[in-house]
């Protein structure tokens, strides 16, 4: 199976796509951490932290 060399636009598109996915995943993780911290603080009945 021969590998095709990607054109410049294909490389740019791939980079943008992976960047967007990585950005989305990082944002999702941030939200999960934030909500988890908030839930723990609420369960303890204390303040944040």
C-alpha distance matrix in Angstrom:
0.0 3.8 6.5 9.5 12.8 15.3 18.5 21.8 22.9 19.7 20.2 23.9 23.4 21.2 23.9 26.6 25.2 24.7 28.1 29.8 28.4 29.6 32.9 33.4 32.7 35.1 37.7 37.4 37.9 40.9 42.5 42.1 43.7 46.4 47.2 47.2 49.6 51.8 51.9 52.8 55.6 56.9 57.0 58.9 61.2 61.0 59.6 56.1 55.0
3.8 0.0 3.8 6.4 9.5 12.5 15.5 18.8 20.3 17.5 17.9 21.6 21.5 19.7 22.2 25.0 24.1 23.8 26.9 28.8 27.9 29.0 32.1 33.0 32.6 34.7 37.3 37.4 38.0 40.7 42.4 42.3 43.8 46.4 47.5 47.6 49.8 52.0 52.4 53.3 55.9 57.4 57.7 59.5 61.6 61.2 59.7 56.1 55.0
6.5 3.8 0.0 3.8 6.4 9.1 12.5 15.5 17.0 14.1 14.2 18.0 18.0 16.0 18.4 21.4 20.6 20.3 23.3 25.3 24.6 25.5 28.6 29.6 29.4 31.4 34.0 34.2 34.8 37.4 39.2 39.3 40.7 43.2 44.4 44.7 46.8 49.0 49.5 50.5 52.9 54.4 54.9 56.6 58.7 58.2 56.5 52.9 51.8
9.5 6.4 3.8 0.0 3.8 6.2 9.2 12.6 13.9 11.3 12.1 15.7 15.8 14.5 17.0 19.7 19.3 19.6 22.4 24.2 24.0 25.2 27.9 29.0 29.3 31.2 33.6 34.1 35.0 37.4 39.1 39.5 41.0 43.3 44.5 45.1 47.1 49.1 49.8 51.0 53.3 54.7 55.4 57.2 59.1 58.5 56.7 53.0 52.1
12.8 9.5 6.4 3.8 0.0 3.8 6.5 9.5 11.6 9.6 9.7 13.3 14.2 13.2 15.1 18.0 18.2 18.4 20.8 22.9 23.2 24.1 26.6 28.1 28.5 30.2 32.5 33.4 34.3 36.3 38.3 39.0 40.2 42.3 43.9 44.5 46.3 48.3 49.3 50.4 52.5 54.1 55.0 56.6 58.4 57.6 55.6 51.9 51.0
15.3 12.5 9.1 6.2 3.8 0.0 3.8 6.6 8.1 5.9 6.2 9.7 10.5 9.8 11.9 14.5 14.9 15.5 17.7 19.6 20.2 21.3 23.6 25.1 25.8 27.4 29.5 30.6 31.7 33.6 35.4 36.3 37.7 39.6 41.1 42.0 43.8 45.6 46.7 48.0 49.9 51.4 52.5 54.2 55.8 55.0 52.9 49.2 48.5
18.5 15.5 12.5 9.2 6.5 3.8 0.0 3.8 5.5 5.2 6.3 8.7 9.9 10.7 12.4 14.3 15.4 16.6 18.2 20.0 21.2 22.5 24.2 25.8 27.1 28.5 30.2 31.6 33.0 34.6 36.3 37.6 39.0 40.5 42.2 43.3 45.0 46.6 47.9 49.4 51.1 52.5 53.8 55.5 56.9 56.0 53.7 50.1 49.5
21.8 18.8 15.5 12.6 9.5 6.6 3.8 0.0 3.8 5.5 5.2 6.2 8.6 10.0 10.6 12.3 14.2 15.5 16.4 18.3 20.1 21.0 22.3 24.3 25.8 26.8 28.4 30.2 31.6 32.8 34.6 36.2 37.4 38.7 40.6 41.9 43.3 44.9 46.4 47.9 49.3 50.9 52.4 53.9 55.2 54.1 51.7 48.0 47.5
22.9 20.3 17.0 13.9 11.6 8.1 5.5 3.8 0.0 3.8 5.4 5.0 6.0 8.5 9.8 10.4 12.1 14.2 15.1 16.3 18.2 19.7 20.7 22.3 24.2 25.5 26.7 28.3 30.1 31.3 32.8 34.5 36.0 37.1 38.8 40.3 41.8 43.2 44.7 46.4 47.8 49.1 50.7 52.4 53.6 52.6 50.2 46.6 46.3
19.7 17.5 14.1 11.3 9.6 5.9 5.2 5.5 3.8 0.0 3.8 5.4 5.0 6.1 8.5 9.8 10.4 12.2 14.0 15.2 16.4 18.1 19.7 21.0 22.4 24.1 25.6 26.9 28.5 30.1 31.6 32.9 34.5 36.0 37.4 38.8 40.5 42.0 43.2 44.8 46.6 47.8 49.2 51.0 52.3 51.6 49.3 45.7 45.3
20.2 17.9 14.2 12.1 9.7 6.2 6.3 5.2 5.4 3.8 0.0 3.8 5.5 5.1 6.1 8.6 9.9 10.6 12.1 14.2 15.4 16.3 18.0 19.9 21.0 22.3 24.1 25.6 26.9 28.4 30.3 31.6 32.8 34.4 36.1 37.3 38.8 40.5 41.9 43.2 44.9 46.4 47.7 49.4 50.8 49.8 47.5 43.8 43.2
23.9 21.6 18.0 15.7 13.3 9.7 8.7 6.2 5.0 5.4 3.8 0.0 3.8 5.5 5.1 6.1 8.5 10.0 10.4 12.2 14.2 15.2 16.2 18.2 19.9 20.9 22.3 24.1 25.6 26.7 28.5 30.2 31.4 32.6 34.5 35.9 37.3 38.7 40.4 41.9 43.3 44.8 46.3 47.9 49.1 48.1 45.6 42.0 41.6
23.4 21.5 18.0 15.8 14.2 10.5 9.9 8.6 6.0 5.0 5.5 3.8 0.0 3.8 5.4 5.1 6.1 8.6 9.7 10.5 12.3 14.1 15.1 16.4 18.3 19.8 21.0 22.4 24.3 25.6 27.0 28.6 30.3 31.5 32.9 34.5 36.1 37.4 38.8 40.5 42.1 43.3 44.8 46.6 47.8 47.0 44.7 41.1 41.0
21.2 19.7 16.0 14.5 13.2 9.8 10.7 10.0 8.5 6.1 5.1 5.5 3.8 0.0 3.8 5.5 5.1 6.1 8.4 9.8 10.6 12.1 14.0 15.3 16.4 18.1 19.9 21.0 22.5 24.2 25.8 27.0 28.5 30.1 31.6 32.8 34.5 36.1 37.3 38.8 40.6 42.0 43.2 45.0 46.4 45.7 43.5 39.9 39.4
23.9 22.2 18.4 17.0 15.1 11.9 12.4 10.6 9.8 8.5 6.1 5.1 5.4 3.8 0.0 3.8 5.5 5.3 6.0 8.5 10.0 10.4 12.0 14.1 15.3 16.3 18.1 19.8 21.0 22.3 24.3 25.7 26.8 28.3 30.2 31.3 32.8 34.4 35.9 37.3 38.8 40.4 41.8 43.4 44.7 43.7 41.4 37.7 37.2
26.6 25.0 21.4 19.7 18.0 14.5 14.3 12.3 10.4 9.8 8.6 6.1 5.1 5.5 3.8 0.0 3.8 5.6 5.0 6.1 8.6 9.8 10.3 12.1 14.2 15.2 16.3 18.2 19.9 20.9 22.5 24.3 25.7 26.8 28.5 30.1 31.5 32.8 34.4 36.1 37.4 38.8 40.4 42.1 43.2 42.2 39.8 36.2 36.0
25.2 24.1 20.6 19.3 18.2 14.9 15.4 14.2 12.1 10.4 9.9 8.5 6.1 5.1 5.5 3.8 0.0 3.8 5.4 5.2 6.2 8.6 9.8 10.6 12.3 14.2 15.4 16.5 18.4 20.0 21.2 22.7 24.4 25.8 27.1 28.5 30.3 31.6 32.9 34.6 36.3 37.5 38.8 40.8 42.0 41.3 39.2 35.7 35.5
24.7 23.8 20.3 19.6 18.4 15.5 16.6 15.5 14.2 12.2 10.6 10.0 8.6 6.1 5.3 5.6 3.8 0.0 3.8 5.4 5.1 6.0 8.4 9.8 10.4 12.1 14.1 15.1 16.4 18.2 19.9 21.0 22.4 24.1 25.7 26.7 28.4 30.1 31.3 32.7 34.5 36.0 37.2 38.9 40.4 39.6 37.6 33.9 33.4
28.1 26.9 23.3 22.4 20.8 17.7 18.2 16.4 15.1 14.0 12.1 10.4 9.7 8.4 6.0 5.0 5.4 3.8 0.0 3.8 5.5 5.1 6.0 8.5 9.9 10.5 12.2 14.1 15.3 16.4 18.4 20.0 21.1 22.4 24.3 25.6 26.9 28.5 30.1 31.5 33.0 34.5 36.1 37.6 38.8 37.8 35.5 31.8 31.4
29.8 28.8 25.3 24.2 22.9 19.6 20.0 18.3 16.3 15.2 14.2 12.2 10.5 9.8 8.5 6.1 5.2 5.4 3.8 0.0 3.8 5.5 5.0 6.1 8.6 9.9 10.5 12.2 14.3 15.3 16.6 18.4 20.0 21.0 22.5 24.2 25.8 26.9 28.4 30.2 31.7 32.9 34.5 36.3 37.3 36.6 34.3 30.8 30.7
28.4 27.9 24.6 24.0 23.2 20.2 21.2 20.1 18.2 16.4 15.4 14.2 12.3 10.6 10.0 8.6 6.2 5.1 5.5 3.8 0.0 3.8 5.4 5.1 6.1 8.6 9.8 10.4 12.3 14.2 15.4 16.5 18.4 19.9 21.1 22.4 24.3 25.7 26.8 28.5 30.3 31.5 32.7 34.6 36.0 35.4 33.5 30.0 29.8
29.6 29.0 25.5 25.2 24.1 21.3 22.5 21.0 19.7 18.1 16.3 15.2 14.1 12.1 10.4 9.8 8.6 6.0 5.1 5.5 3.8 0.0 3.8 5.4 5.1 6.1 8.5 9.8 10.6 12.3 14.3 15.3 16.5 18.2 20.0 20.9 22.5 24.3 25.6 26.9 28.6 30.2 31.4 33.0 34.5 33.7 31.6 28.0 27.4
32.9 32.1 28.6 27.9 26.6 23.6 24.2 22.3 20.7 19.7 18.0 16.2 15.1 14.0 12.0 10.3 9.8 8.4 6.0 5.0 5.4 3.8 0.0 3.8 5.5 5.2 6.2 8.6 10.0 10.6 12.5 14.4 15.5 16.5 18.4 20.0 21.2 22.6 24.3 25.9 27.1 28.6 30.3 31.8 33.0 32.0 29.6 26.0 25.8
33.4 33.0 29.6 29.0 28.1 25.1 25.8 24.3 22.3 21.0 19.9 18.2 16.4 15.3 14.1 12.1 10.6 9.8 8.5 6.1 5.1 5.4 3.8 0.0 3.8 5.5 5.1 6.1 8.7 9.9 10.7 12.4 14.3 15.3 16.5 18.2 20.0 21.1 22.4 24.3 25.8 26.9 28.4 30.4 31.4 30.9 28.8 25.4 25.5
32.7 32.6 29.4 29.3 28.5 25.8 27.1 25.8 24.2 22.4 21.0 19.9 18.3 16.4 15.3 14.2 12.3 10.4 9.9 8.6 6.1 5.1 5.5 3.8 0.0 3.8 5.4 5.0 6.2 8.6 9.9 10.6 12.3 14.2 15.3 16.3 18.3 19.9 20.9 22.4 24.3 25.6 26.8 28.6 30.1 29.6 27.8 24.3 24.0
35.1 34.7 31.4 31.2 30.2 27.4 28.5 26.8 25.5 24.1 22.3 20.9 19.8 18.1 16.3 15.2 14.2 12.1 10.5 9.9 8.6 6.1 5.2 5.5 3.8 0.0 3.8 5.4 5.1 6.2 8.7 9.9 10.6 12.2 14.3 15.3 16.5 18.3 19.9 21.1 22.6 24.3 25.7 27.1 28.5 27.6 25.5 21.9 21.4
37.7 37.3 34.0 33.6 32.5 29.5 30.2 28.4 26.7 25.6 24.1 22.3 21.0 19.9 18.1 16.3 15.4 14.1 12.2 10.5 9.8 8.5 6.2 5.1 5.4 3.8 0.0 3.8 5.5 5.0 6.3 8.7 10.0 10.5 12.3 14.2 15.4 16.5 18.3 20.0 21.2 22.5 24.3 25.9 26.9 26.0 23.8 20.3 20.5
37.4 37.4 34.2 34.1 33.4 30.6 31.6 30.2 28.3 26.9 25.6 24.1 22.4 21.0 19.8 18.2 16.5 15.1 14.1 12.2 10.4 9.8 8.6 6.1 5.0 5.4 3.8 0.0 3.8 5.4 5.2 6.3 8.7 9.9 10.6 12.2 14.3 15.4 16.4 18.3 20.0 21.0 22.4 24.4 25.6 25.2 23.5 20.2 20.4
37.9 38.0 34.8 35.0 34.3 31.7 33.0 31.6 30.1 28.5 26.9 25.6 24.3 22.5 21.0 19.9 18.4 16.4 15.3 14.3 12.3 10.6 10.0 8.7 6.2 5.1 5.5 3.8 0.0 3.8 5.4 5.1 6.1 8.5 9.9 10.4 12.2 14.1 15.2 16.4 18.3 19.8 20.9 22.5 24.1 23.5 21.9 18.5 18.0
40.9 40.7 37.4 37.4 36.3 33.6 34.6 32.8 31.3 30.1 28.4 26.7 25.6 24.2 22.3 20.9 20.0 18.2 16.4 15.3 14.2 12.3 10.6 9.9 8.6 6.2 5.0 5.4 3.8 0.0 3.8 5.5 5.2 6.1 8.6 9.8 10.6 12.2 14.2 15.4 16.6 18.3 20.0 21.3 22.5 21.5 19.4 15.8 15.7
42.5 42.4 39.2 39.1 38.3 35.4 36.3 34.6 32.8 31.6 30.3 28.5 27.0 25.8 24.3 22.5 21.2 19.9 18.4 16.6 15.4 14.3 12.5 10.7 9.9 8.7 6.3 5.2 5.4 3.8 0.0 3.8 5.4 5.0 6.0 8.3 9.8 10.4 12.0 14.1 15.3 16.3 18.1 19.9 20.8 20.3 18.4 15.2 15.8
42.1 42.3 39.3 39.5 39.0 36.3 37.6 36.2 34.5 32.9 31.6 30.2 28.6 27.0 25.7 24.3 22.7 21.0 20.0 18.4 16.5 15.3 14.4 12.4 10.6 9.9 8.7 6.3 5.1 5.5 3.8 0.0 3.8 5.5 5.2 5.9 8.5 9.8 10.4 12.1 14.1 15.2 16.2 18.2 19.7 19.5 18.3 15.2 15.4
43.7 43.8 40.7 41.0 40.2 37.7 39.0 37.4 36.0 34.5 32.8 31.4 30.3 28.5 26.8 25.7 24.4 22.4 21.1 20.0 18.4 16.5 15.5 14.3 12.3 10.6 10.0 8.7 6.1 5.2 5.4 3.8 0.0 3.8 5.6 5.1 6.1 8.6 9.9 10.5 12.3 14.2 15.3 16.6 18.2 17.5 16.0 12.7 12.2
46.4 46.4 43.2 43.3 42.3 39.6 40.5 38.7 37.1 36.0 34.4 32.6 31.5 30.1 28.3 26.8 25.8 24.1 22.4 21.0 19.9 18.2 16.5 15.3 14.2 12.2 10.5 9.9 8.5 6.1 5.0 5.5 3.8 0.0 3.8 5.5 5.2 6.2 8.6 10.0 10.7 12.4 14.3 15.6 16.5 15.6 13.7 10.3 10.9
47.2 47.5 44.4 44.5 43.9 41.1 42.2 40.6 38.8 37.4 36.1 34.5 32.9 31.6 30.2 28.5 27.1 25.7 24.3 22.5 21.1 20.0 18.4 16.5 15.3 14.3 12.3 10.6 9.9 8.6 6.0 5.2 5.6 3.8 0.0 3.8 5.4 5.0 6.0 8.5 9.8 10.4 12.1 14.2 15.0 15.0 13.8 11.2 12.3
47.2 47.6 44.7 45.1 44.5 42.0 43.3 41.9 40.3 38.8 37.3 35.9 34.5 32.8 31.3 30.1 28.5 26.7 25.6 24.2 22.4 20.9 20.0 18.2 16.3 15.3 14.2 12.2 10.4 9.8 8.3 5.9 5.1 5.5 3.8 0.0 3.8 5.4 5.1 6.1 8.6 9.8 10.5 12.3 14.1 14.1 13.5 11.0 11.1
49.6 49.8 46.8 47.1 46.3 43.8 45.0 43.3 41.8 40.5 38.8 37.3 36.1 34.5 32.8 31.5 30.3 28.4 26.9 25.8 24.3 22.5 21.2 20.0 18.3 16.5 15.4 14.3 12.2 10.6 9.8 8.5 6.1 5.2 5.4 3.8 0.0 3.8 5.5 5.2 6.2 8.6 10.0 10.7 12.2 11.4 10.3 7.4 7.4
51.8 52.0 49.0 49.1 48.3 45.6 46.6 44.9 43.2 42.0 40.5 38.7 37.4 36.1 34.4 32.8 31.6 30.1 28.5 26.9 25.7 24.3 22.6 21.1 19.9 18.3 16.5 15.4 14.1 12.2 10.4 9.8 8.6 6.2 5.0 5.4 3.8 0.0 3.8 5.5 5.1 6.2 8.6 10.0 10.4 10.0 8.9 6.7 8.5
51.9 52.4 49.5 49.8 49.3 46.7 47.9 46.4 44.7 43.2 41.9 40.4 38.8 37.3 35.9 34.4 32.9 31.3 30.1 28.4 26.8 25.6 24.3 22.4 20.9 19.9 18.3 16.4 15.2 14.2 12.0 10.4 9.9 8.6 6.0 5.1 5.5 3.8 0.0 3.8 5.5 5.1 6.1 8.6 9.7 10.6 10.7 9.5 10.9
52.8 53.3 50.5 51.0 50.4 48.0 49.4 47.9 46.4 44.8 43.2 41.9 40.5 38.8 37.3 36.1 34.6 32.7 31.5 30.2 28.5 26.9 25.9 24.3 22.4 21.1 20.0 18.3 16.4 15.4 14.1 12.1 10.5 10.0 8.5 6.1 5.2 5.5 3.8 0.0 3.8 5.4 5.1 6.2 8.5 8.9 9.7 8.6 8.8
55.6 55.9 52.9 53.3 52.5 49.9 51.1 49.3 47.8 46.6 44.9 43.3 42.1 40.6 38.8 37.4 36.3 34.5 33.0 31.7 30.3 28.6 27.1 25.8 24.3 22.6 21.2 20.0 18.3 16.6 15.3 14.1 12.3 10.7 9.8 8.6 6.2 5.1 5.5 3.8 0.0 3.8 5.5 5.2 6.1 5.6 5.9 5.5 6.8
56.9 57.4 54.4 54.7 54.1 51.4 52.5 50.9 49.1 47.8 46.4 44.8 43.3 42.0 40.4 38.8 37.5 36.0 34.5 32.9 31.5 30.2 28.6 26.9 25.6 24.3 22.5 21.0 19.8 18.3 16.3 15.2 14.2 12.4 10.4 9.8 8.6 6.2 5.1 5.4 3.8 0.0 3.8 5.4 4.8 6.4 7.6 8.3 10.4
57.0 57.7 54.9 55.4 55.0 52.5 53.8 52.4 50.7 49.2 47.7 46.3 44.8 43.2 41.8 40.4 38.8 37.2 36.1 34.5 32.7 31.4 30.3 28.4 26.8 25.7 24.3 22.4 20.9 20.0 18.1 16.2 15.3 14.3 12.1 10.5 10.0 8.6 6.1 5.1 5.5 3.8 0.0 3.8 5.3 7.8 10.1 10.9 12.0
58.9 59.5 56.6 57.2 56.6 54.2 55.5 53.9 52.4 51.0 49.4 47.9 46.6 45.0 43.4 42.1 40.8 38.9 37.6 36.3 34.6 33.0 31.8 30.4 28.6 27.1 25.9 24.4 22.5 21.3 19.9 18.2 16.6 15.6 14.2 12.3 10.7 10.0 8.6 6.2 5.2 5.4 3.8 0.0 3.8 5.3 8.3 9.7 10.3
61.2 61.6 58.7 59.1 58.4 55.8 56.9 55.2 53.6 52.3 50.8 49.1 47.8 46.4 44.7 43.2 42.0 40.4 38.8 37.3 36.0 34.5 33.0 31.4 30.1 28.5 26.9 25.6 24.1 22.5 20.8 19.7 18.2 16.5 15.0 14.1 12.2 10.4 9.7 8.5 6.1 4.8 5.3 3.8 0.0 3.8 7.0 9.5 11.2
61.0 61.2 58.2 58.5 57.6 55.0 56.0 54.1 52.6 51.6 49.8 48.1 47.0 45.7 43.7 42.2 41.3 39.6 37.8 36.6 35.4 33.7 32.0 30.9 29.6 27.6 26.0 25.2 23.5 21.5 20.3 19.5 17.5 15.6 15.0 14.1 11.4 10.0 10.6 8.9 5.6 6.4 7.8 5.3 3.8 0.0 3.7 6.8 8.4
59.6 59.7 56.5 56.7 55.6 52.9 53.7 51.7 50.2 49.3 47.5 45.6 44.7 43.5 41.4 39.8 39.2 37.6 35.5 34.3 33.5 31.6 29.6 28.8 27.8 25.5 23.8 23.5 21.9 19.4 18.4 18.3 16.0 13.7 13.8 13.5 10.3 8.9 10.7 9.7 5.9 7.6 10.1 8.3 7.0 3.7 0.0 3.8 6.4
56.1 56.1 52.9 53.0 51.9 49.2 50.1 48.0 46.6 45.7 43.8 42.0 41.1 39.9 37.7 36.2 35.7 33.9 31.8 30.8 30.0 28.0 26.0 25.4 24.3 21.9 20.3 20.2 18.5 15.8 15.2 15.2 12.7 10.3 11.2 11.0 7.4 6.7 9.5 8.6 5.5 8.3 10.9 9.7 9.5 6.8 3.8 0.0 3.8
55.0 55.0 51.8 52.1 51.0 48.5 49.5 47.5 46.3 45.3 43.2 41.6 41.0 39.4 37.2 36.0 35.5 33.4 31.4 30.7 29.8 27.4 25.8 25.5 24.0 21.4 20.5 20.4 18.0 15.7 15.8 15.4 12.2 10.9 12.3 11.1 7.4 8.5 10.9 8.8 6.8 10.4 12.0 10.3 11.2 8.4 6.4 3.8 0.0
